[in-house]
């Protein structure tokens, strides 16, 4: 398939058509991938992903328009296709999240996508999509991490996260991945635009147990709730239902540990994961424990046999030969 055919192919997704337009305008300007990447402030690998429709960036559209002299074409196109890389059933939520002035989230079992490290996101998405090809997983990871770009912009939302203790303790990706993930949370526990609290197991049952809850405060002063399960999500927009979810979140927040105590619990979890060591070390440790337990059991068994034998010897009647 030629580039022109690929560009016009109606089967291409919007993000792939966007990438095709970038490549066409770049070639028209006589620029190489490396040259355009340098002008835009990206590297060659990132630029290739943009042209292949595999990744998008918040600042990409305006930068392309300035560098390539395309007016507002790429800025306008980006507004239409920026959420195309996310699975279809989540795109409306992603649009609303990108507009929200405040995001409040209770995470029941995993670290929220807005706070995940690349390694944690890859481990989680690989486990959730066991039959997916590595390239498909990489695309999902890129989509998830792209949501975090807004947190670095001047209009970033106020983010308040309540982590269930399960999300801190569950070793997704193994000890090393979890240590990196949990360490990345510590600077955000009590920051200017971010608050993280941990809801301990000791709190027991609560209204949101079994799922995650997100509240999005939109610029028009409307709040929308989003309930998320393991493989589905539901937007809730009617005012009484949203108000009920807001009360549930406020209740969880009042029972969650304050930021300083939450940071202490996260730090304790890091130290616990650090004791695990690499998988080979853990395997050797388990083997040593098994061998020790077996040896102790053997010694106990021999001691019991000797004790029984001594007891029989002490209590049996004397024989003629014993006298």
C-alpha atoms as a printed R data frame, in Angstrom:
    type eleno elety resid chain resno       x       y      z
1   ATOM     1    CA   UNK     A     1   0.000   0.000  0.000
2   ATOM     2    CA   UNK     A     2   1.421   3.393 -0.946
3   ATOM     3    CA   UNK     A     3   1.479   6.254  1.515
4   ATOM     4    CA   UNK     A     4  -1.249   8.108 -0.413
5   ATOM     5    CA   UNK     A     5  -3.491   5.006 -0.386
6   ATOM     6    CA   UNK     A     6  -2.831   4.524  3.320
7   ATOM     7    CA   UNK     A     7  -3.690   8.152  3.988
8   ATOM     8    CA   UNK     A     8  -7.014   7.908  2.188
9   ATOM     9    CA   UNK     A     9  -7.948   4.452  3.440
10  ATOM    10    CA   UNK     A    10 -11.355   4.878  5.162
11  ATOM    11    CA   UNK     A    11 -10.508   1.928  7.444
12  ATOM    12    CA   UNK     A    12  -7.752   3.923  9.151
13  ATOM    13    CA   UNK     A    13  -8.541   5.184 12.619
14  ATOM    14    CA   UNK     A    14  -8.623   8.970 13.180
15  ATOM    15    CA   UNK     A    15  -5.286   8.859 15.019
16  ATOM    16    CA   UNK     A    16  -3.656   7.024 12.093
17  ATOM    17    CA   UNK     A    17  -5.080   9.590  9.642
18  ATOM    18    CA   UNK     A    18  -3.700  12.325 11.873
19  ATOM    19    CA   UNK     A    19  -0.283  10.660 11.718
20  ATOM    20    CA   UNK     A    20  -0.553  10.387  7.950
21  ATOM    21    CA   UNK     A    21  -1.253  14.130  7.707
22  ATOM    22    CA   UNK     A    22   1.818  14.862  9.838
23  ATOM    23    CA   UNK     A    23   4.006  12.768  7.554
24  ATOM    24    CA   UNK     A    24   2.581  14.371  4.406
25  ATOM    25    CA   UNK     A    25   3.150  17.926  5.681
26  ATOM    26    CA   UNK     A    26   6.628  17.021  6.946
27  ATOM    27    CA   UNK     A    27   7.631  15.621  3.560
28  ATOM    28    CA   UNK     A    28   6.104  18.629  1.825
29  ATOM    29    CA   UNK     A    29   8.311  20.865  4.008
30  ATOM    30    CA   UNK     A    30  11.380  18.769  3.087
31  ATOM    31    CA   UNK     A    31  12.096  17.751  6.669
32  ATOM    32    CA   UNK     A    32  13.320  14.415  7.967
33  ATOM    33    CA   UNK     A    33  11.723  12.747 10.976
34  ATOM    34    CA   UNK     A    34  14.777  13.648 13.071
35  ATOM    35    CA   UNK     A    35  14.751  17.269 11.923
36  ATOM    36    CA   UNK     A    36  11.065  17.814 12.696
37  ATOM    37    CA   UNK     A    37  11.428  16.043 16.038
38  ATOM    38    CA   UNK     A    38  14.228  18.439 16.985
39  ATOM    39    CA   UNK     A    39  12.185  21.485 15.996
40  ATOM    40    CA   UNK     A    40   9.197  20.294 18.058
41  ATOM    41    CA   UNK     A    41  11.262  19.298 21.096
42  ATOM    42    CA   UNK     A    42  10.672  15.553 20.813
43  ATOM    43    CA   UNK     A    43  13.012  12.682 19.923
44  ATOM    44    CA   UNK     A    44  12.970  10.589 16.743
45  ATOM    45    CA   UNK     A    45  11.232   7.646 18.419
46  ATOM    46    CA   UNK     A    46   8.402   9.865 19.669
47  ATOM    47    CA   UNK     A    47   8.042  11.483 16.261
48  ATOM    48    CA   UNK     A    48   7.778   8.088 14.569
49  ATOM    49    CA   UNK     A    49   5.005   7.109 16.992
50  ATOM    50    CA   UNK     A    50   3.143  10.327 16.202
51  ATOM    51    CA   UNK     A    51   3.310   9.598 12.468
52  ATOM    52    CA   UNK     A    52   2.214   5.995 12.986
53  ATOM    53    CA   UNK     A    53  -0.785   7.086 15.050
54  ATOM    54    CA   UNK     A    54   0.504   5.207 18.099
55  ATOM    55    CA   UNK     A    55   0.797   8.150 20.481
56  ATOM    56    CA   UNK     A    56  -0.463  11.714 20.896
57  ATOM    57    CA   UNK     A    57   0.790  14.574 23.020
58  ATOM    58    CA   UNK     A    58  -1.109  17.506 24.530
59  ATOM    59    CA   UNK     A    59   1.140  20.154 22.889
60  ATOM    60    CA   UNK     A    60   1.577  18.394 19.547
61  ATOM    61    CA   UNK     A    61  -1.098  20.201 17.469
62  ATOM    62    CA   UNK     A    62  -0.023  23.822 18.086
63  ATOM    63    CA   UNK     A    63   3.662  22.941 17.698
64  ATOM    64    CA   UNK     A    64   3.037  21.277 14.340
65  ATOM    65    CA   UNK     A    65   1.035  24.268 13.071
66  ATOM    66    CA   UNK     A    66   3.872  26.659 13.949
67  ATOM    67    CA   UNK     A    67   6.662  24.436 12.590
68  ATOM    68    CA   UNK     A    68   4.900  23.453  9.362
69  ATOM    69    CA   UNK     A    69   2.961  26.667  8.727
70  ATOM    70    CA   UNK     A    70  -0.409  24.915  8.670
71  ATOM    71    CA   UNK     A    71  -2.468  27.603 10.412
72  ATOM    72    CA   UNK     A    72  -4.613  25.820 13.024
73  ATOM    73    CA   UNK     A    73  -5.148  22.607 11.063
74  ATOM    74    CA   UNK     A    74  -3.338  20.232 13.420
75  ATOM    75    CA   UNK     A    75  -4.631  22.010 16.528
76  ATOM    76    CA   UNK     A    76  -8.182  21.581 15.274
77  ATOM    77    CA   UNK     A    77  -7.668  17.963 14.250
78  ATOM    78    CA   UNK     A    78  -6.088  17.136 17.589
79  ATOM    79    CA   UNK     A    79  -9.206  18.349 19.388
80  ATOM    80    CA   UNK     A    80 -11.265  15.765 17.491
81  ATOM    81    CA   UNK     A    81  -8.983  12.752 17.721
82  ATOM    82    CA   UNK     A    82  -7.083  13.170 20.998
83  ATOM    83    CA   UNK     A    83  -9.145  10.452 22.686
84  ATOM    84    CA   UNK     A    84  -9.102   8.008 19.778
85  ATOM    85    CA   UNK     A    85  -6.233   6.020 21.319
86  ATOM    86    CA   UNK     A    86  -8.426   5.057 24.273
87  ATOM    87    CA   UNK     A    87 -10.832   2.089 24.049
88  ATOM    88    CA   UNK     A    88 -14.162   3.217 22.621
89  ATOM    89    CA   UNK     A    89 -16.306   2.669 25.723
90  ATOM    90    CA   UNK     A    90 -14.081   5.013 27.768
91  ATOM    91    CA   UNK     A    91 -13.679   7.915 25.337
92  ATOM    92    CA   UNK     A    92 -16.494  10.084 26.686
93  ATOM    93    CA   UNK     A    93 -15.127   9.731 30.187
94  ATOM    94    CA   UNK     A    94 -11.655  10.691 28.923
95  ATOM    95    CA   UNK     A    95 -13.055  13.833 27.315
96  ATOM    96    CA   UNK     A    96 -14.748  14.822 30.561
97  ATOM    97    CA   UNK     A    97 -11.635  14.042 32.610
98  ATOM    98    CA   UNK     A    98  -9.569  16.280 30.327
99  ATOM    99    CA   UNK     A    99 -11.966  19.177 31.011
100 ATOM   100    CA   UNK     A   100 -12.361  18.682 34.766
101 ATOM   101    CA   UNK     A   101 -11.120  21.323 37.172
102 ATOM   102    CA   UNK     A   102 -11.026  18.738 39.984
103 ATOM   103    CA   UNK     A   103 -10.821  14.945 40.052
104 ATOM   104    CA   UNK     A   104 -11.690  12.971 43.177
105 ATOM   105    CA   UNK     A   105 -11.074   9.230 43.002
106 ATOM   106    CA   UNK     A   106 -11.430   6.247 45.310
107 ATOM   107    CA   UNK     A   107  -9.314   3.373 43.974
108 ATOM   108    CA   UNK     A   108 -10.449   0.013 45.293
109 ATOM   109    CA   UNK     A   109  -7.737  -2.374 44.134
110 ATOM   110    CA   UNK     A   110  -5.096  -0.720 41.960
111 ATOM   111    CA   UNK     A   111  -3.203   2.550 41.665
112 ATOM   112    CA   UNK     A   112  -5.263   4.951 39.484
113 ATOM   113    CA   UNK     A   113  -4.207   5.443 35.873
114 ATOM   114    CA   UNK     A   114  -3.422   9.118 36.481
115 ATOM   115    CA   UNK     A   115  -0.709   8.054 38.949
116 ATOM   116    CA   UNK     A   116   0.672   4.853 37.403
117 ATOM   117    CA   UNK     A   117   4.311   4.443 36.428
118 ATOM   118    CA   UNK     A   118   5.038   2.945 32.972
119 ATOM   119    CA   UNK     A   119   6.199  -0.373 34.477
120 ATOM   120    CA   UNK     A   120   3.145  -0.673 36.729
121 ATOM   121    CA   UNK     A   121   0.787   0.208 33.862
122 ATOM   122    CA   UNK     A   122   2.433  -2.387 31.619
123 ATOM   123    CA   UNK     A   123   2.258  -5.100 34.287
124 ATOM   124    CA   UNK     A   124  -1.395  -4.367 35.001
125 ATOM   125    CA   UNK     A   125  -2.491  -4.153 31.360
126 ATOM   126    CA   UNK     A   126  -0.532  -7.303 30.464
127 ATOM   127    CA   UNK     A   127  -2.279  -9.236 33.244
128 ATOM   128    CA   UNK     A   128  -5.662  -7.843 32.225
129 ATOM   129    CA   UNK     A   129  -5.089  -8.642 28.522
130 ATOM   130    CA   UNK     A   130  -3.166 -11.951 28.628
131 ATOM   131    CA   UNK     A   131  -3.726 -12.741 24.936
132 ATOM   132    CA   UNK     A   132  -2.711  -9.322 23.595
133 ATOM   133    CA   UNK     A   133   0.403  -8.866 21.474
134 ATOM   134    CA   UNK     A   134   3.249  -6.802 23.009
135 ATOM   135    CA   UNK     A   135   2.628  -3.996 20.496
136 ATOM   136    CA   UNK     A   136  -1.016  -3.795 21.549
137 ATOM   137    CA   UNK     A   137   0.001  -3.613 25.217
138 ATOM   138    CA   UNK     A   138   2.487  -0.843 24.426
139 ATOM   139    CA   UNK     A   139  -0.286   1.114 22.715
140 ATOM   140    CA   UNK     A   140  -2.570   0.727 25.740
141 ATOM   141    CA   UNK     A   141   0.243   1.838 28.053
142 ATOM   142    CA   UNK     A   142   0.895   4.914 25.882
143 ATOM   143    CA   UNK     A   143  -2.805   5.769 25.964
144 ATOM   144    CA   UNK     A   144  -2.927   5.470 29.731
145 ATOM   145    CA   UNK     A   145   0.198   7.539 30.314
146 ATOM   146    CA   UNK     A   146  -0.997  10.235 27.908
147 ATOM   147    CA   UNK     A   147  -3.721  11.093 30.440
148 ATOM   148    CA   UNK     A   148  -1.010  12.200 32.872
149 ATOM   149    CA   UNK     A   149   0.340  14.917 30.576
150 ATOM   150    CA   UNK     A   150  -2.312  17.386 31.697
151 ATOM   151    CA   UNK     A   151  -1.079  17.078 35.286
152 ATOM   152    CA   UNK     A   152   2.075  18.914 34.158
153 ATOM   153    CA   UNK     A   153   0.222  21.840 32.528
154 ATOM   154    CA   UNK     A   154  -0.818  25.186 34.086
155 ATOM   155    CA   UNK     A   155  -4.526  24.200 33.939
156 ATOM   156    CA   UNK     A   156  -3.977  20.894 35.722
157 ATOM   157    CA   UNK     A   157  -6.913  19.758 37.857
158 ATOM   158    CA   UNK     A   158  -6.945  19.480 41.633
159 ATOM   159    CA   UNK     A   159  -6.474  15.754 42.239
160 ATOM   160    CA   UNK     A   160  -7.670  14.033 45.407
161 ATOM   161    CA   UNK     A   161  -7.118  10.276 45.573
162 ATOM   162    CA   UNK     A   162  -8.148   7.766 48.230
163 ATOM   163    CA   UNK     A   163  -6.259   4.505 47.862
164 ATOM   164    CA   UNK     A   164  -7.752   1.422 49.443
165 ATOM   165    CA   UNK     A   165  -5.029  -0.392 51.369
166 ATOM   166    CA   UNK     A   166  -5.426  -3.259 48.875
167 ATOM   167    CA   UNK     A   167  -4.049  -1.059 46.088
168 ATOM   168    CA   UNK     A   168  -0.939  -0.375 48.181
169 ATOM   169    CA   UNK     A   169  -0.374  -3.987 49.240
170 ATOM   170    CA   UNK     A   170  -1.166  -5.904 46.032
171 ATOM   171    CA   UNK     A   171   2.184  -6.659 44.289
172 ATOM   172    CA   UNK     A   172   1.315  -5.882 40.668
173 ATOM   173    CA   UNK     A   173   4.414  -6.454 38.549
174 ATOM   174    CA   UNK     A   174   6.432  -7.762 41.483
175 ATOM   175    CA   UNK     A   175   8.354  -6.135 44.306
176 ATOM   176    CA   UNK     A   176  10.631  -3.935 42.196
177 ATOM   177    CA   UNK     A   177   7.761  -2.479 40.159
178 ATOM   178    CA   UNK     A   178   5.727  -1.873 43.312
179 ATOM   179    CA   UNK     A   179   8.602  -0.117 45.078
180 ATOM   180    CA   UNK     A   180   9.041   2.225 42.118
181 ATOM   181    CA   UNK     A   181   5.289   2.848 41.920
182 ATOM   182    CA   UNK     A   182   4.843   3.541 45.621
183 ATOM   183    CA   UNK     A   183   7.916   5.797 45.784
184 ATOM   184    CA   UNK     A   184   6.457   7.892 42.969
185 ATOM   185    CA   UNK     A   185   3.365   8.551 45.125
186 ATOM   186    CA   UNK     A   186   5.190   9.987 48.136
187 ATOM   187    CA   UNK     A   187   5.904  13.487 46.683
188 ATOM   188    CA   UNK     A   188   2.208  13.736 45.722
189 ATOM   189    CA   UNK     A   189   0.684  12.780 49.068
190 ATOM   190    CA   UNK     A   190   0.373  16.392 50.200
191 ATOM   191    CA   UNK     A   191   1.313  18.596 47.239
192 ATOM   192    CA   UNK     A   192  -0.185  21.841 45.914
193 ATOM   193    CA   UNK     A   193  -2.493  20.170 43.401
194 ATOM   194    CA   UNK     A   194  -2.516  16.594 44.685
195 ATOM   195    CA   UNK     A   195  -3.642  14.831 47.847
196 ATOM   196    CA   UNK     A   196  -3.343  11.084 48.465
197 ATOM   197    CA   UNK     A   197  -4.870   9.259 51.426
198 ATOM   198    CA   UNK     A   198  -5.000   5.560 52.272
199 ATOM   199    CA   UNK     A   199  -8.178   3.888 53.525
200 ATOM   200    CA   UNK     A   200  -6.984   1.088 55.847
201 ATOM   201    CA   UNK     A   201  -8.475  -2.400 55.956
202 ATOM   202    CA   UNK     A   202  -9.489  -1.710 59.550
203 ATOM   203    CA   UNK     A   203 -12.257   0.609 58.345
204 ATOM   204    CA   UNK     A   204 -14.219  -2.425 57.194
205 ATOM   205    CA   UNK     A   205 -17.240  -2.254 54.887
206 ATOM   206    CA   UNK     A   206 -18.325   0.949 53.139
207 ATOM   207    CA   UNK     A   207 -20.743   2.073 50.370
208 ATOM   208    CA   UNK     A   208 -18.200   1.847 47.519
209 ATOM   209    CA   UNK     A   209 -16.704  -1.537 48.445
210 ATOM   210    CA   UNK     A   210 -16.154  -3.691 45.355
211 ATOM   211    CA   UNK     A   211 -15.598  -0.925 42.805
212 ATOM   212    CA   UNK     A   212 -13.919   2.409 42.166
213 ATOM   213    CA   UNK     A   213 -15.564   5.835 42.212
214 ATOM   214    CA   UNK     A   214 -14.513   9.016 40.415
215 ATOM   215    CA   UNK     A   215 -16.075  12.469 40.733
216 ATOM   216    CA   UNK     A   216 -15.328  15.013 38.001
217 ATOM   217    CA   UNK     A   217 -15.959  18.707 38.705
218 ATOM   218    CA   UNK     A   218 -16.488  20.362 35.309
219 ATOM   219    CA   UNK     A   219 -15.969  24.054 34.453
220 ATOM   220    CA   UNK     A   220 -19.736  24.699 34.254
221 ATOM   221    CA   UNK     A   221 -19.999  23.757 37.960
222 ATOM   222    CA   UNK     A   222 -21.566  20.426 37.064
223 ATOM   223    CA   UNK     A   223 -20.233  17.292 38.772
224 ATOM   224    CA   UNK     A   224 -20.362  13.878 37.119
225 ATOM   225    CA   UNK     A   225 -19.744  10.539 38.830
226 ATOM   226    CA   UNK     A   226 -18.071   7.558 37.219
227 ATOM   227    CA   UNK     A   227 -18.291   4.030 38.589
228 ATOM   228    CA   UNK     A   228 -15.613   1.649 37.359
229 ATOM   229    CA   UNK     A   229 -15.451  -2.132 37.567
230 ATOM   230    CA   UNK     A   230 -12.750  -4.489 36.364
231 ATOM   231    CA   UNK     A   231 -13.794  -4.229 32.708
232 ATOM   232    CA   UNK     A   232 -16.620  -1.696 32.545
233 ATOM   233    CA   UNK     A   233 -17.503   1.846 33.491
234 ATOM   234    CA   UNK     A   234 -20.701   3.809 34.035
235 ATOM   235    CA   UNK     A   235 -21.139   7.579 33.878
236 ATOM   236    CA   UNK     A   236 -23.749   8.943 36.285
237 ATOM   237    CA   UNK     A   237 -25.114  12.405 35.546
238 ATOM   238    CA   UNK     A   238 -28.494  12.796 37.296
239 ATOM   239    CA   UNK     A   239 -28.104  15.107 40.268
240 ATOM   240    CA   UNK     A   240 -29.539  12.935 43.087
241 ATOM   241    CA   UNK     A   241 -27.347   9.943 42.134
242 ATOM   242    CA   UNK     A   242 -24.252  12.119 41.808
243 ATOM   243    CA   UNK     A   243 -25.001  13.716 45.184
244 ATOM   244    CA   UNK     A   244 -25.261  10.264 46.792
245 ATOM   245    CA   UNK     A   245 -21.849   9.303 45.370
246 ATOM   246    CA   UNK     A   246 -20.358  12.598 46.549
247 ATOM   247    CA   UNK     A   247 -21.581  11.865 50.077
248 ATOM   248    CA   UNK     A   248 -20.066   8.379 49.880
249 ATOM   249    CA   UNK     A   249 -16.714   9.836 48.813
250 ATOM   250    CA   UNK     A   250 -16.817  12.412 51.618
251 ATOM   251    CA   UNK     A   251 -17.448   9.583 54.087
252 ATOM   252    CA   UNK     A   252 -14.463   7.609 52.780
253 ATOM   253    CA   UNK     A   253 -12.265  10.684 52.958
254 ATOM   254    CA   UNK     A   254 -13.203  11.279 56.595
255 ATOM   255    CA   UNK     A   255 -12.244   7.688 57.480
256 ATOM   256    CA   UNK     A   256  -9.047   7.584 55.398
257 ATOM   257    CA   UNK     A   257  -5.691   8.212 57.048
258 ATOM   258    CA   UNK     A   258  -4.482  11.832 56.905
259 ATOM   259    CA   UNK     A   259  -1.664  12.516 54.409
260 ATOM   260    CA   UNK     A   260   1.220  12.118 56.889
261 ATOM   261    CA   UNK     A   261  -0.088   8.765 58.182
262 ATOM   262    CA   UNK     A   262  -0.852   7.699 54.608
263 ATOM   263    CA   UNK     A   263   2.750   8.451 53.617
264 ATOM   264    CA   UNK     A   264   3.907   6.355 56.583
265 ATOM   265    CA   UNK     A   265   1.773   3.398 55.467
266 ATOM   266    CA   UNK     A   266   3.046   3.684 51.879
267 ATOM   267    CA   UNK     A   267   6.632   3.841 53.174
268 ATOM   268    CA   UNK     A   268   6.029   0.753 55.319
269 ATOM   269    CA   UNK     A   269   4.711  -1.088 52.258
270 ATOM   270    CA   UNK     A   270   7.838  -0.092 50.304
271 ATOM   271    CA   UNK     A   271  10.085  -1.478 53.062
272 ATOM   272    CA   UNK     A   272   8.100  -4.710 53.073
273 ATOM   273    CA   UNK     A   273   8.456  -5.124 49.307
274 ATOM   274    CA   UNK     A   274  12.175  -4.350 49.568
275 ATOM   275    CA   UNK     A   275  12.628  -7.407 51.814
276 ATOM   276    CA   UNK     A   276  11.314  -9.674 49.089
277 ATOM   277    CA   UNK     A   277  14.490  -9.465 47.043
278 ATOM   278    CA   UNK     A   278  14.746 -10.673 43.425
279 ATOM   279    CA   UNK     A   279  12.742 -13.784 42.423
280 ATOM   280    CA   UNK     A   280  15.838 -16.053 42.423
281 ATOM   281    CA   UNK     A   281  16.739 -14.939 45.944
282 ATOM   282    CA   UNK     A   282  13.184 -15.561 47.135
283 ATOM   283    CA   UNK     A   283  13.268 -19.024 45.580
284 ATOM   284    CA   UNK     A   284  16.536 -19.824 47.363
285 ATOM   285    CA   UNK     A   285  15.109 -18.497 50.617
286 ATOM   286    CA   UNK     A   286  12.003 -20.653 50.230
287 ATOM   287    CA   UNK     A   287  14.204 -23.686 49.455
288 ATOM   288    CA   UNK     A   288  16.351 -23.010 52.513
289 ATOM   289    CA   UNK     A   289  13.268 -22.730 54.693
290 ATOM   290    CA   UNK     A   290  11.909 -26.021 53.339
291 ATOM   291    CA   UNK     A   291  15.258 -27.773 53.896
292 ATOM   292    CA   UNK     A   292  15.491 -26.379 57.435
293 ATOM   293    CA   UNK     A   293  11.951 -27.444 58.259
294 ATOM   294    CA   UNK     A   294  12.616 -30.933 56.829
295 ATOM   295    CA   UNK     A   295  15.832 -31.287 58.841
296 ATOM   296    CA   UNK     A   296  14.093 -30.142 62.019
297 ATOM   297    CA   UNK     A   297  11.260 -32.593 61.422
298 ATOM   298    CA   UNK     A   298  13.809 -35.375 60.872
299 ATOM   299    CA   UNK     A   299  15.622 -34.554 64.099
300 ATOM   300    CA   UNK     A   300  12.343 -34.415 65.992
301 ATOM   301    CA   UNK     A   301  11.341 -37.789 64.552
302 ATOM   302    CA   UNK     A   302  14.678 -39.385 65.529
303 ATOM   303    CA   UNK     A   303  14.450 -37.877 69.023
304 ATOM   304    CA   UNK     A   304  10.963 -39.306 69.445
305 ATOM   305    CA   UNK     A   305  12.162 -42.761 68.317
306 ATOM   306    CA   UNK     A   306  15.082 -42.672 70.776
307 ATOM   307    CA   UNK     A   307  12.776 -41.534 73.572
308 ATOM   308    CA   UNK     A   308  10.312 -44.335 72.901
309 ATOM   309    CA   UNK     A   309  13.115 -46.881 72.733
310 ATOM   310    CA   UNK     A   310  14.560 -45.669 76.055
311 ATOM   311    CA   UNK     A   311  11.133 -45.834 77.650
312 ATOM   312    CA   UNK     A   312  10.596 -49.416 76.519
313 ATOM   313    CA   UNK     A   313  14.056 -50.353 77.766
314 ATOM   314    CA   UNK     A   314  13.379 -48.876 81.183
315 ATOM   315    CA   UNK     A   315  10.021 -50.603 81.707
316 ATOM   316    CA   UNK     A   316  10.503 -54.103 80.266
317 ATOM   317    CA   UNK     A   317  10.910 -57.047 82.643
318 ATOM   318    CA   UNK     A   318  14.486 -58.271 83.231
319 ATOM   319    CA   UNK     A   319  15.464 -61.431 81.334
320 ATOM   320    CA   UNK     A   320  17.820 -64.146 82.571
321 ATOM   321    CA   UNK     A   321  20.539 -62.905 80.292
322 ATOM   322    CA   UNK     A   322  20.259 -59.421 81.823
323 ATOM   323    CA   UNK     A   323  21.185 -60.632 85.293
